[in-house]
Amino acid sequence: MRTIAPKPLRAAIAGTGFIGAVHAQAVRVAGGTVVGVAASTPERSRAAAQRMGVERAYDSAEALVEDAAVDIVHICTPNHLHEDLAQRALKAGKHVICEKPLAIDADGAQRLADLAADAPAVTAVPFAYRYYPTVHEARHRLASGQSGAVHLIHGTYLQDWLLGSQDDNWRVDADLGGLSRAFADIGSHWCDLAEFVTGHRLTRLSARTTIAVPERLRSDGREAFERGNDFGVLRRVSTEDAVVVQFETDRGALGSAVISQISAGRKNRLWLEVDAGAEALAFDQEDAESLWLGRRDQSAIIRRDPATLSAPAARLAVVPAGHPQGYQDCFNLFVADVFAAIGTGTRPDGLPSFADGLRAARITDAVLTSAGEERWVDVAPAEVPS
């Protein structure tokens, strides 16, 4: 009997900036086909389609998410569009990958998580830093008990692309990006990674925020990480440049994190250290080929070598040891897991869901409340129908 190979999944991408291109590459590596893209205008859609080697340019993101010729929708637009587009896509029967934040507030994220729980579709949020093999190695050591009980969880996520008043992006505008900027954008990644690696959940926190650059030269259409210039009109800024958070977890650990988009010279310094009873583990995204292991009598470096990593970590080591594996590789693995979940009906371990996106929104909400009211705040649970 002849076996008919399944047709490649047909993906369409709403939003064609830096991250949209990352999604497109990952779709192709996973064996899918990018059938179309949509940008902010029909003209920009056509230009993006040509640049990305995609046949169809949609006149609008709304047309893209409802097209019967699309199996899976990737939402990479400014944040204020996420909820509506994801709802439209799910109601049209599409699988959905939606960039974080899932919505511009926790209530919107809750609505999406509830809708996803009732839908037959696969949904996911790109917390792609989970897909570094060294992250899974740390998670395995902690889950197995060999590291001992976790006492402290601490680290930073530092960038510098919004360092000066000439630096601007749609994320700075609260109407487009939401009331939180630095924390919702990158602090959410740090917290997701901390919870994923340790198995702990943040239950209570105290946060302070700062707006170090109170006015910025407005520049509509500037891409993320694009260096600013001296042209534009000054506008007041209401979203934070940096956050300092201390927290407690459900299993008795303490923690802290510094989140910043104004730390000169730091391009993407995501650092997570977990101090447990028998050993400490430290992951640095800018040096992700190595996991630092500290013990009282010695320290060591665990290399990303599929021959020596634990099985969960080795699954993600897609190139031989000594050949660097980076951010795009992580994104490729994330999208491949989404495609596997669609094909098999079973979610691979660690695939981040809309419930994880809701979790990030609840933590962000607690950070804003704590900073605004200058008090400790409980993190509301991310309740999703089973």
Contacts in CASP RR format, 6 or more apart in sequence:
PFRMAT RR
TARGET T0000
AUTHOR 0000-0000-0000
METHOD contacts of the structure
MODEL  1
MRTIAPKPLRAAIAGTGFIGAVHAQAVRVAGGTVVGVAASTPERSRAAAQ
RMGVERAYDSAEALVEDAAVDIVHICTPNHLHEDLAQRALKAGKHVICEK
PLAIDADGAQRLADLAADAPAVTAVPFAYRYYPTVHEARHRLASGQSGAV
HLIHGTYLQDWLLGSQDDNWRVDADLGGLSRAFADIGSHWCDLAEFVTGH
RLTRLSARTTIAVPERLRSDGREAFERGNDFGVLRRVSTEDAVVVQFETD
RGALGSAVISQISAGRKNRLWLEVDAGAEALAFDQEDAESLWLGRRDQSA
IIRRDPATLSAPAARLAVVPAGHPQGYQDCFNLFVADVFAAIGTGTRPDG
LPSFADGLRAARITDAVLTSAGEERWVDVAPAEVPS
6 343 0 8 1.000
8 31 0 8 1.000
8 32 0 8 1.000
8 33 0 8 1.000
9 27 0 8 1.000
9 30 0 8 1.000
9 31 0 8 1.000
9 32 0 8 1.000
9 33 0 8 1.000
9 71 0 8 1.000
9 72 0 8 1.000
9 339 0 8 1.000
9 342 0 8 1.000
10 32 0 8 1.000
10 33 0 8 1.000
10 35 0 8 1.000
10 69 0 8 1.000
10 70 0 8 1.000
10 71 0 8 1.000
10 72 0 8 1.000
11 23 0 8 1.000
11 27 0 8 1.000
11 32 0 8 1.000
11 33 0 8 1.000
11 34 0 8 1.000
11 35 0 8 1.000
11 70 0 8 1.000
11 71 0 8 1.000
11 72 0 8 1.000
11 73 0 8 1.000
11 74 0 8 1.000
12 34 0 8 1.000
12 35 0 8 1.000
12 36 0 8 1.000
12 37 0 8 1.000
12 38 0 8 1.000
12 56 0 8 1.000
12 58 0 8 1.000
12 64 0 8 1.000
12 65 0 8 1.000
12 67 0 8 1.000
12 70 0 8 1.000
12 72 0 8 1.000
12 73 0 8 1.000
12 74 0 8 1.000
13 20 0 8 1.000
13 23 0 8 1.000
13 24 0 8 1.000
13 27 0 8 1.000
13 34 0 8 1.000
13 36 0 8 1.000
13 37 0 8 1.000
13 38 0 8 1.000
13 74 0 8 1.000
13 76 0 8 1.000
14 37 0 8 1.000
14 38 0 8 1.000
14 61 0 8 1.000
14 64 0 8 1.000
14 65 0 8 1.000
14 73 0 8 1.000
14 74 0 8 1.000
14 75 0 8 1.000
14 76 0 8 1.000
14 77 0 8 1.000
14 81 0 8 1.000
14 85 0 8 1.000
15 37 0 8 1.000
15 38 0 8 1.000
15 39 0 8 1.000
15 40 0 8 1.000
15 48 0 8 1.000
15 61 0 8 1.000
15 75 0 8 1.000
15 76 0 8 1.000
15 77 0 8 1.000
16 37 0 8 1.000
16 38 0 8 1.000
16 39 0 8 1.000
16 44 0 8 1.000
16 45 0 8 1.000
16 48 0 8 1.000
16 51 0 8 1.000
16 52 0 8 1.000
16 76 0 8 1.000
17 48 0 8 1.000
17 76 0 8 1.000
17 223 0 8 1.000
17 224 0 8 1.000
18 223 0 8 1.000
18 224 0 8 1.000
18 225 0 8 1.000
19 76 0 8 1.000
19 99 0 8 1.000
19 224 0 8 1.000
20 74 0 8 1.000
20 76 0 8 1.000
21 52 0 8 1.000
22 327 0 8 1.000
22 328 0 8 1.000
22 331 0 8 1.000
23 74 0 8 1.000
23 76 0 8 1.000
23 97 0 8 1.000
23 126 0 8 1.000
23 331 0 8 1.000
23 335 0 8 1.000
24 34 0 8 1.000
24 37 0 8 1.000
24 52 0 8 1.000
24 54 0 8 1.000
25 328 0 8 1.000
25 331 0 8 1.000
25 332 0 8 1.000
26 328 0 8 1.000
26 331 0 8 1.000
26 332 0 8 1.000
26 334 0 8 1.000
26 335 0 8 1.000
26 336 0 8 1.000
27 33 0 8 1.000
27 34 0 8 1.000
27 74 0 8 1.000
27 335 0 8 1.000
28 34 0 8 1.000
29 332 0 8 1.000
29 335 0 8 1.000
29 336 0 8 1.000
30 332 0 8 1.000
30 335 0 8 1.000
30 336 0 8 1.000
30 338 0 8 1.000
30 339 0 8 1.000
31 339 0 8 1.000
32 339 0 8 1.000
34 52 0 8 1.000
34 53 0 8 1.000
34 54 0 8 1.000
35 54 0 8 1.000
35 55 0 8 1.000
35 56 0 8 1.000
35 69 0 8 1.000
35 70 0 8 1.000
36 49 0 8 1.000
36 54 0 8 1.000
36 55 0 8 1.000
36 56 0 8 1.000
36 57 0 8 1.000
36 58 0 8 1.000
36 64 0 8 1.000
36 70 0 8 1.000
37 45 0 8 1.000
37 48 0 8 1.000
37 49 0 8 1.000
37 52 0 8 1.000
37 54 0 8 1.000
37 56 0 8 1.000
37 57 0 8 1.000
37 58 0 8 1.000
37 64 0 8 1.000
38 45 0 8 1.000
38 57 0 8 1.000
38 58 0 8 1.000
38 59 0 8 1.000
38 60 0 8 1.000
38 61 0 8 1.000
38 63 0 8 1.000
38 64 0 8 1.000
39 45 0 8 1.000
39 47 0 8 1.000
39 48 0 8 1.000
39 57 0 8 1.000
42 57 0 8 1.000
42 59 0 8 1.000
42 60 0 8 1.000
45 57 0 8 1.000
45 58 0 8 1.000
45 59 0 8 1.000
46 57 0 8 1.000
48 54 0 8 1.000
48 57 0 8 1.000
49 55 0 8 1.000
49 56 0 8 1.000
49 57 0 8 1.000
58 64 0 8 1.000
58 67 0 8 1.000
61 75 0 8 1.000
61 77 0 8 1.000
61 81 0 8 1.000
61 85 0 8 1.000
62 85 0 8 1.000
62 88 0 8 1.000
64 70 0 8 1.000
64 73 0 8 1.000
65 73 0 8 1.000
65 75 0 8 1.000
65 85 0 8 1.000
65 88 0 8 1.000
65 89 0 8 1.000
65 92 0 8 1.000
65 94 0 8 1.000
66 88 0 8 1.000
66 89 0 8 1.000
66 92 0 8 1.000
70 94 0 8 1.000
71 94 0 8 1.000
71 95 0 8 1.000
71 342 0 8 1.000
72 94 0 8 1.000
72 95 0 8 1.000
72 96 0 8 1.000
72 97 0 8 1.000
72 122 0 8 1.000
72 338 0 8 1.000
72 342 0 8 1.000
73 85 0 8 1.000
73 86 0 8 1.000
73 89 0 8 1.000
73 94 0 8 1.000
73 95 0 8 1.000
73 96 0 8 1.000
73 97 0 8 1.000
74 97 0 8 1.000
75 81 0 8 1.000
75 82 0 8 1.000
75 85 0 8 1.000
75 86 0 8 1.000
75 89 0 8 1.000
75 96 0 8 1.000
75 97 0 8 1.000
75 98 0 8 1.000
75 99 0 8 1.000
76 99 0 8 1.000
77 85 0 8 1.000
77 99 0 8 1.000
78 170 0 8 1.000
78 171 0 8 1.000
78 176 0 8 1.000
78 177 0 8 1.000
79 101 0 8 1.000
79 103 0 8 1.000
79 104 0 8 1.000
79 171 0 8 1.000
79 176 0 8 1.000
79 177 0 8 1.000
79 178 0 8 1.000
79 184 0 8 1.000
80 104 0 8 1.000
80 175 0 8 1.000
80 176 0 8 1.000
80 177 0 8 1.000
80 178 0 8 1.000
82 98 0 8 1.000
82 99 0 8 1.000
82 101 0 8 1.000
82 102 0 8 1.000
82 103 0 8 1.000
82 104 0 8 1.000
82 112 0 8 1.000
83 102 0 8 1.000
83 103 0 8 1.000
83 104 0 8 1.000
83 108 0 8 1.000
83 109 0 8 1.000
83 111 0 8 1.000
83 112 0 8 1.000
85 98 0 8 1.000
86 96 0 8 1.000
86 98 0 8 1.000
86 102 0 8 1.000
86 112 0 8 1.000
86 115 0 8 1.000
86 123 0 8 1.000
87 111 0 8 1.000
87 112 0 8 1.000
87 115 0 8 1.000
89 96 0 8 1.000
90 96 0 8 1.000
90 115 0 8 1.000
90 116 0 8 1.000
90 119 0 8 1.000
90 121 0 8 1.000
90 123 0 8 1.000
91 115 0 8 1.000
93 119 0 8 1.000
93 120 0 8 1.000
93 121 0 8 1.000
94 121 0 8 1.000
95 121 0 8 1.000
95 122 0 8 1.000
95 123 0 8 1.000
95 338 0 8 1.000
95 342 0 8 1.000
96 116 0 8 1.000
96 121 0 8 1.000
96 122 0 8 1.000
96 123 0 8 1.000
96 124 0 8 1.000
97 123 0 8 1.000
97 124 0 8 1.000
97 125 0 8 1.000
97 126 0 8 1.000
97 335 0 8 1.000
97 338 0 8 1.000
98 112 0 8 1.000
98 123 0 8 1.000
98 124 0 8 1.000
98 125 0 8 1.000
98 354 0 8 1.000
99 125 0 8 1.000
99 126 0 8 1.000
100 125 0 8 1.000
100 126 0 8 1.000
100 127 0 8 1.000
100 184 0 8 1.000
100 188 0 8 1.000
100 189 0 8 1.000
100 357 0 8 1.000
100 360 0 8 1.000
101 109 0 8 1.000
101 178 0 8 1.000
101 180 0 8 1.000
101 184 0 8 1.000
101 185 0 8 1.000
101 188 0 8 1.000
101 357 0 8 1.000
101 360 0 8 1.000
101 361 0 8 1.000
101 364 0 8 1.000
102 108 0 8 1.000
102 109 0 8 1.000
102 112 0 8 1.000
102 113 0 8 1.000
102 125 0 8 1.000
102 354 0 8 1.000
102 357 0 8 1.000
102 358 0 8 1.000
102 360 0 8 1.000
102 361 0 8 1.000
103 109 0 8 1.000
103 111 0 8 1.000
103 112 0 8 1.000
103 361 0 8 1.000
104 177 0 8 1.000
104 178 0 8 1.000
104 179 0 8 1.000
105 178 0 8 1.000
105 179 0 8 1.000
105 361 0 8 1.000
105 365 0 8 1.000
106 358 0 8 1.000
106 361 0 8 1.000
106 362 0 8 1.000
106 364 0 8 1.000
106 365 0 8 1.000
106 380 0 8 1.000
108 361 0 8 1.000
109 354 0 8 1.000
109 357 0 8 1.000
109 358 0 8 1.000
109 360 0 8 1.000
109 361 0 8 1.000
109 362 0 8 1.000
110 358 0 8 1.000
110 361 0 8 1.000
110 383 0 8 1.000
112 354 0 8 1.000
112 358 0 8 1.000
113 354 0 8 1.000
113 355 0 8 1.000
113 357 0 8 1.000
113 358 0 8 1.000
113 382 0 8 1.000
113 384 0 8 1.000
114 384 0 8 1.000
114 385 0 8 1.000
116 123 0 8 1.000
116 353 0 8 1.000
116 354 0 8 1.000
116 355 0 8 1.000
116 384 0 8 1.000
117 354 0 8 1.000
117 355 0 8 1.000
117 384 0 8 1.000
117 385 0 8 1.000
117 386 0 8 1.000
118 385 0 8 1.000
122 338 0 8 1.000
122 341 0 8 1.000
122 342 0 8 1.000
122 345 0 8 1.000
122 347 0 8 1.000
123 353 0 8 1.000
123 354 0 8 1.000
124 334 0 8 1.000
124 337 0 8 1.000
124 338 0 8 1.000
124 341 0 8 1.000
124 351 0 8 1.000
124 352 0 8 1.000
124 353 0 8 1.000
124 354 0 8 1.000
125 352 0 8 1.000
125 353 0 8 1.000
125 354 0 8 1.000
125 356 0 8 1.000
125 357 0 8 1.000
125 360 0 8 1.000
126 331 0 8 1.000
126 334 0 8 1.000
126 352 0 8 1.000
127 188 0 8 1.000
127 189 0 8 1.000
127 192 0 8 1.000
127 193 0 8 1.000
127 196 0 8 1.000
127 352 0 8 1.000
127 356 0 8 1.000
127 357 0 8 1.000
127 360 0 8 1.000
128 327 0 8 1.000
128 330 0 8 1.000
128 331 0 8 1.000
128 333 0 8 1.000
128 334 0 8 1.000
129 135 0 8 1.000
129 189 0 8 1.000
129 192 0 8 1.000
129 193 0 8 1.000
129 270 0 8 1.000
129 285 0 8 1.000
129 330 0 8 1.000
130 136 0 8 1.000
130 192 0 8 1.000
130 193 0 8 1.000
130 196 0 8 1.000
130 330 0 8 1.000
130 334 0 8 1.000
130 350 0 8 1.000
130 352 0 8 1.000
131 316 0 8 1.000
131 329 0 8 1.000
131 330 0 8 1.000
131 331 0 8 1.000
131 333 0 8 1.000
131 334 0 8 1.000
132 283 0 8 1.000
132 285 0 8 1.000
132 288 0 8 1.000
132 304 0 8 1.000
132 316 0 8 1.000
132 325 0 8 1.000
132 326 0 8 1.000
132 330 0 8 1.000
133 304 0 8 1.000
133 306 0 8 1.000
133 309 0 8 1.000
133 313 0 8 1.000
133 314 0 8 1.000
133 316 0 8 1.000
133 317 0 8 1.000
133 325 0 8 1.000
134 283 0 8 1.000
134 288 0 8 1.000
134 289 0 8 1.000
134 290 0 8 1.000
134 291 0 8 1.000
134 302 0 8 1.000
134 304 0 8 1.000
134 313 0 8 1.000
135 193 0 8 1.000
135 196 0 8 1.000
135 197 0 8 1.000
135 283 0 8 1.000
135 288 0 8 1.000
136 309 0 8 1.000
136 310 0 8 1.000
136 312 0 8 1.000
136 313 0 8 1.000
136 315 0 8 1.000
136 316 0 8 1.000
137 291 0 8 1.000
137 302 0 8 1.000
137 309 0 8 1.000
137 310 0 8 1.000
137 312 0 8 1.000
137 313 0 8 1.000
138 197 0 8 1.000
138 274 0 8 1.000
138 281 0 8 1.000
138 283 0 8 1.000
138 291 0 8 1.000
139 196 0 8 1.000
139 197 0 8 1.000
139 198 0 8 1.000
139 199 0 8 1.000
139 312 0 8 1.000
140 310 0 8 1.000
140 312 0 8 1.000
140 313 0 8 1.000
141 147 0 8 1.000
141 279 0 8 1.000
141 281 0 8 1.000
141 310 0 8 1.000
142 148 0 8 1.000
142 150 0 8 1.000
142 197 0 8 1.000
142 198 0 8 1.000
142 199 0 8 1.000
142 274 0 8 1.000
142 276 0 8 1.000
142 281 0 8 1.000
143 199 0 8 1.000
146 278 0 8 1.000
146 279 0 8 1.000
147 274 0 8 1.000
147 276 0 8 1.000
147 277 0 8 1.000
147 278 0 8 1.000
147 279 0 8 1.000
147 281 0 8 1.000
148 276 0 8 1.000
148 277 0 8 1.000
148 278 0 8 1.000
148 279 0 8 1.000
149 276 0 8 1.000
149 277 0 8 1.000
150 198 0 8 1.000
150 200 0 8 1.000
150 249 0 8 1.000
150 251 0 8 1.000
150 253 0 8 1.000
150 274 0 8 1.000
150 275 0 8 1.000
150 276 0 8 1.000
150 277 0 8 1.000
151 253 0 8 1.000
151 254 0 8 1.000
151 275 0 8 1.000
151 276 0 8 1.000
151 277 0 8 1.000
152 253 0 8 1.000
152 254 0 8 1.000
152 255 0 8 1.000
152 273 0 8 1.000
152 274 0 8 1.000
152 275 0 8 1.000
153 194 0 8 1.000
153 198 0 8 1.000
153 200 0 8 1.000
153 249 0 8 1.000
153 253 0 8 1.000
153 254 0 8 1.000
153 255 0 8 1.000
153 272 0 8 1.000
153 273 0 8 1.000
153 274 0 8 1.000
153 275 0 8 1.000
154 255 0 8 1.000
154 256 0 8 1.000
154 257 0 8 1.000
154 273 0 8 1.000
154 275 0 8 1.000
155 190 0 8 1.000
155 256 0 8 1.000
155 257 0 8 1.000
155 258 0 8 1.000
155 271 0 8 1.000
155 272 0 8 1.000
155 273 0 8 1.000
156 190 0 8 1.000
156 257 0 8 1.000
156 258 0 8 1.000
156 259 0 8 1.000
156 260 0 8 1.000
156 269 0 8 1.000
156 270 0 8 1.000
156 271 0 8 1.000
157 186 0 8 1.000
157 187 0 8 1.000
157 189 0 8 1.000
157 190 0 8 1.000
157 257 0 8 1.000
157 258 0 8 1.000
157 259 0 8 1.000
157 260 0 8 1.000
157 269 0 8 1.000
157 270 0 8 1.000
157 271 0 8 1.000
158 258 0 8 1.000
158 259 0 8 1.000
158 260 0 8 1.000
158 263 0 8 1.000
158 266 0 8 1.000
158 269 0 8 1.000
159 186 0 8 1.000
159 260 0 8 1.000
159 261 0 8 1.000
159 263 0 8 1.000
159 266 0 8 1.000
159 267 0 8 1.000
159 268 0 8 1.000
159 269 0 8 1.000
160 261 0 8 1.000
160 262 0 8 1.000
160 263 0 8 1.000
160 264 0 8 1.000
160 265 0 8 1.000
160 266 0 8 1.000
160 267 0 8 1.000
161 167 0 8 1.000
161 224 0 8 1.000
161 225 0 8 1.000
161 227 0 8 1.000
161 261 0 8 1.000
161 267 0 8 1.000
162 168 0 8 1.000
162 169 0 8 1.000
162 172 0 8 1.000
162 213 0 8 1.000
162 241 0 8 1.000
162 261 0 8 1.000
162 262 0 8 1.000
163 213 0 8 1.000
163 261 0 8 1.000
163 262 0 8 1.000
163 263 0 8 1.000
163 264 0 8 1.000
164 213 0 8 1.000
164 216 0 8 1.000
164 262 0 8 1.000
165 213 0 8 1.000
165 215 0 8 1.000
165 216 0 8 1.000
165 217 0 8 1.000
165 234 0 8 1.000
166 216 0 8 1.000
166 217 0 8 1.000
166 228 0 8 1.000
166 229 0 8 1.000
166 230 0 8 1.000
167 213 0 8 1.000
167 216 0 8 1.000
167 227 0 8 1.000
167 228 0 8 1.000
168 216 0 8 1.000
168 217 0 8 1.000
168 218 0 8 1.000
168 219 0 8 1.000
168 222 0 8 1.000
168 228 0 8 1.000
169 219 0 8 1.000
169 221 0 8 1.000
169 222 0 8 1.000
169 223 0 8 1.000
169 224 0 8 1.000
169 226 0 8 1.000
170 176 0 8 1.000
170 177 0 8 1.000
170 220 0 8 1.000
170 221 0 8 1.000
171 177 0 8 1.000
171 181 0 8 1.000
171 185 0 8 1.000
171 224 0 8 1.000
171 239 0 8 1.000
172 181 0 8 1.000
172 216 0 8 1.000
172 237 0 8 1.000
172 239 0 8 1.000
173 239 0 8 1.000
174 181 0 8 1.000
174 238 0 8 1.000
174 239 0 8 1.000
177 184 0 8 1.000
177 239 0 8 1.000
178 184 0 8 1.000
178 239 0 8 1.000
179 238 0 8 1.000
179 239 0 8 1.000
179 368 0 8 1.000
180 239 0 8 1.000
180 240 0 8 1.000
180 364 0 8 1.000
180 367 0 8 1.000
180 368 0 8 1.000
181 239 0 8 1.000
181 240 0 8 1.000
181 241 0 8 1.000
181 261 0 8 1.000
182 209 0 8 1.000
182 239 0 8 1.000
182 240 0 8 1.000
182 241 0 8 1.000
182 242 0 8 1.000
182 243 0 8 1.000
182 259 0 8 1.000
182 260 0 8 1.000
182 261 0 8 1.000
183 207 0 8 1.000
183 209 0 8 1.000
183 240 0 8 1.000
183 243 0 8 1.000
183 245 0 8 1.000
183 259 0 8 1.000
183 364 0 8 1.000
183 367 0 8 1.000
183 368 0 8 1.000
184 360 0 8 1.000
184 364 0 8 1.000
185 261 0 8 1.000
186 259 0 8 1.000
186 261 0 8 1.000
186 270 0 8 1.000
187 243 0 8 1.000
187 257 0 8 1.000
187 259 0 8 1.000
188 357 0 8 1.000
188 360 0 8 1.000
188 363 0 8 1.000
188 364 0 8 1.000
189 270 0 8 1.000
190 257 0 8 1.000
190 259 0 8 1.000
190 270 0 8 1.000
190 272 0 8 1.000
191 202 0 8 1.000
191 257 0 8 1.000
191 360 0 8 1.000
191 363 0 8 1.000
192 352 0 8 1.000
192 356 0 8 1.000
192 359 0 8 1.000
192 360 0 8 1.000
193 270 0 8 1.000
193 272 0 8 1.000
193 283 0 8 1.000
194 200 0 8 1.000
194 202 0 8 1.000
194 257 0 8 1.000
194 272 0 8 1.000
194 274 0 8 1.000
195 201 0 8 1.000
195 202 0 8 1.000
195 359 0 8 1.000
196 350 0 8 1.000
197 272 0 8 1.000
197 274 0 8 1.000
197 281 0 8 1.000
197 283 0 8 1.000
198 249 0 8 1.000
198 253 0 8 1.000
198 274 0 8 1.000
199 251 0 8 1.000
200 249 0 8 1.000
200 250 0 8 1.000
200 251 0 8 1.000
200 252 0 8 1.000
200 253 0 8 1.000
201 249 0 8 1.000
201 250 0 8 1.000
201 251 0 8 1.000
201 379 0 8 1.000
202 247 0 8 1.000
202 248 0 8 1.000
202 249 0 8 1.000
202 363 0 8 1.000
202 379 0 8 1.000
203 247 0 8 1.000
203 248 0 8 1.000
203 249 0 8 1.000
203 250 0 8 1.000
203 378 0 8 1.000
203 379 0 8 1.000
204 247 0 8 1.000
204 248 0 8 1.000
204 376 0 8 1.000
204 377 0 8 1.000
204 378 0 8 1.000
204 379 0 8 1.000
205 245 0 8 1.000
205 246 0 8 1.000
205 247 0 8 1.000
205 248 0 8 1.000
205 363 0 8 1.000
205 366 0 8 1.000
205 367 0 8 1.000
205 370 0 8 1.000
205 376 0 8 1.000
205 377 0 8 1.000
205 379 0 8 1.000
206 245 0 8 1.000
206 246 0 8 1.000
206 247 0 8 1.000
206 370 0 8 1.000
206 375 0 8 1.000
206 376 0 8 1.000
206 377 0 8 1.000
207 243 0 8 1.000
207 244 0 8 1.000
207 245 0 8 1.000
207 246 0 8 1.000
207 366 0 8 1.000
207 367 0 8 1.000
207 368 0 8 1.000
207 370 0 8 1.000
207 371 0 8 1.000
207 377 0 8 1.000
208 243 0 8 1.000
208 244 0 8 1.000
208 371 0 8 1.000
209 240 0 8 1.000
209 242 0 8 1.000
209 243 0 8 1.000
209 367 0 8 1.000
209 368 0 8 1.000
209 371 0 8 1.000
209 372 0 8 1.000
210 240 0 8 1.000
210 241 0 8 1.000
210 242 0 8 1.000
210 243 0 8 1.000
211 237 0 8 1.000
211 238 0 8 1.000
211 239 0 8 1.000
211 240 0 8 1.000
211 241 0 8 1.000
212 241 0 8 1.000
212 242 0 8 1.000
212 262 0 8 1.000
213 237 0 8 1.000
213 241 0 8 1.000
213 262 0 8 1.000
214 236 0 8 1.000
214 237 0 8 1.000
215 234 0 8 1.000
215 235 0 8 1.000
215 236 0 8 1.000
215 237 0 8 1.000
216 234 0 8 1.000
216 235 0 8 1.000
216 237 0 8 1.000
217 228 0 8 1.000
217 229 0 8 1.000
217 230 0 8 1.000
217 231 0 8 1.000
217 232 0 8 1.000
217 233 0 8 1.000
217 234 0 8 1.000
217 235 0 8 1.000
218 232 0 8 1.000
218 233 0 8 1.000
218 234 0 8 1.000
218 235 0 8 1.000
219 228 0 8 1.000
219 229 0 8 1.000
219 231 0 8 1.000
219 232 0 8 1.000
222 228 0 8 1.000
240 371 0 8 1.000
241 260 0 8 1.000
241 261 0 8 1.000
241 262 0 8 1.000
242 258 0 8 1.000
242 259 0 8 1.000
242 260 0 8 1.000
242 261 0 8 1.000
242 262 0 8 1.000
242 263 0 8 1.000
243 257 0 8 1.000
243 258 0 8 1.000
243 259 0 8 1.000
243 260 0 8 1.000
243 367 0 8 1.000
243 371 0 8 1.000
244 256 0 8 1.000
244 257 0 8 1.000
244 258 0 8 1.000
244 259 0 8 1.000
245 256 0 8 1.000
245 257 0 8 1.000
245 259 0 8 1.000
245 367 0 8 1.000
246 254 0 8 1.000
246 255 0 8 1.000
246 256 0 8 1.000
247 254 0 8 1.000
247 255 0 8 1.000
247 256 0 8 1.000
247 257 0 8 1.000
248 254 0 8 1.000
248 255 0 8 1.000
249 255 0 8 1.000
260 266 0 8 1.000
263 269 0 8 1.000
267 286 0 8 1.000
268 285 0 8 1.000
268 286 0 8 1.000
269 284 0 8 1.000
269 285 0 8 1.000
269 286 0 8 1.000
270 283 0 8 1.000
270 284 0 8 1.000
270 285 0 8 1.000
270 286 0 8 1.000
271 282 0 8 1.000
271 283 0 8 1.000
271 284 0 8 1.000
271 285 0 8 1.000
272 282 0 8 1.000
272 283 0 8 1.000
273 280 0 8 1.000
273 281 0 8 1.000
273 282 0 8 1.000
273 283 0 8 1.000
274 280 0 8 1.000
274 281 0 8 1.000
274 282 0 8 1.000
278 295 0 8 1.000
279 293 0 8 1.000
279 294 0 8 1.000
279 295 0 8 1.000
280 292 0 8 1.000
280 293 0 8 1.000
280 294 0 8 1.000
280 295 0 8 1.000
281 291 0 8 1.000
281 292 0 8 1.000
281 293 0 8 1.000
281 294 0 8 1.000
282 291 0 8 1.000
282 292 0 8 1.000
282 294 0 8 1.000
283 291 0 8 1.000
283 292 0 8 1.000
284 290 0 8 1.000
284 292 0 8 1.000
285 327 0 8 1.000
288 304 0 8 1.000
288 325 0 8 1.000
288 326 0 8 1.000
289 303 0 8 1.000
289 304 0 8 1.000
289 322 0 8 1.000
289 324 0 8 1.000
289 325 0 8 1.000
290 301 0 8 1.000
290 302 0 8 1.000
290 303 0 8 1.000
290 304 0 8 1.000
291 301 0 8 1.000
291 302 0 8 1.000
292 299 0 8 1.000
292 300 0 8 1.000
292 301 0 8 1.000
292 302 0 8 1.000
293 299 0 8 1.000
293 300 0 8 1.000
293 301 0 8 1.000
293 302 0 8 1.000
294 300 0 8 1.000
302 308 0 8 1.000
302 309 0 8 1.000
303 321 0 8 1.000
303 322 0 8 1.000
304 313 0 8 1.000
304 317 0 8 1.000
304 321 0 8 1.000
304 322 0 8 1.000
304 325 0 8 1.000
305 317 0 8 1.000
305 321 0 8 1.000
305 322 0 8 1.000
306 314 0 8 1.000
306 317 0 8 1.000
306 320 0 8 1.000
306 321 0 8 1.000
307 314 0 8 1.000
307 321 0 8 1.000
309 317 0 8 1.000
312 349 0 8 1.000
316 333 0 8 1.000
317 325 0 8 1.000
318 325 0 8 1.000
318 329 0 8 1.000
318 332 0 8 1.000
318 333 0 8 1.000
319 325 0 8 1.000
319 329 0 8 1.000
334 351 0 8 1.000
334 352 0 8 1.000
337 347 0 8 1.000
337 348 0 8 1.000
337 350 0 8 1.000
337 351 0 8 1.000
338 351 0 8 1.000
340 346 0 8 1.000
340 348 0 8 1.000
341 347 0 8 1.000
341 348 0 8 1.000
341 351 0 8 1.000
347 353 0 8 1.000
354 384 0 8 1.000
355 382 0 8 1.000
355 384 0 8 1.000
357 382 0 8 1.000
358 382 0 8 1.000
358 384 0 8 1.000
359 382 0 8 1.000
361 382 0 8 1.000
362 379 0 8 1.000
362 380 0 8 1.000
362 381 0 8 1.000
362 382 0 8 1.000
363 379 0 8 1.000
365 380 0 8 1.000
366 377 0 8 1.000
366 378 0 8 1.000
366 379 0 8 1.000
366 380 0 8 1.000
369 377 0 8 1.000
370 376 0 8 1.000
370 377 0 8 1.000
END
